[in-house]
Amino acid sequence: MIELRGSYRYASPEAVELALAAACMQLHDDDPDWLRSFTKRGTTLAVHARIAGADPFAAAHVVETLAEHAIEGVIDVAHCRCGARAVDSFAAGDEI
């Protein structure tokens, strides 16, 4: 189980679309289509979702890609593994 929480703000609505397109390129054909859990409102991209069966490394890489294009905000990617809970935070401007 992976939990995604947070939001990013971008310079323009077009920048949101560019960030989403770059994130989609990180996904493989067999990855779940969990990017639908993100909501767009103007220049903001937000998420609050729990996704079963998602690869935590793929999720982190996609969120990191979204962060790279953002001008502010943070999204946390939490996942349970071997009974432990791990949380990675990706702030705006984080680079791959």
Steps between C-alpha positions, in 0.01 A plus 500: 500500500629841402359826628554828316427834666578858411504745214724693265455839341635569153571819307201451267228248409717403204787420740264265688430317175870480415580359844225238467624403155854459634367292791299278264818425307644350821224238517527159341211336315443258787487775767157586638342816366513671838581845363121542479507557877655844436265795464577818307369840594656787312872485573464251787533124483379323816473142618356317799475133415565146617600264223527125545753309295703797377878471484643739764815563297301586188273727705799679651658548158180642350444738794864605481446586133194708591701678772778589260259715297315661796569842649365420847339227704577150622355152452564218744515140376438256786517125471492201730772242462570204725280646772677837495371827357735715294431854381691681229434871445555670166512879514462732203819534302640162607710365217533145379 
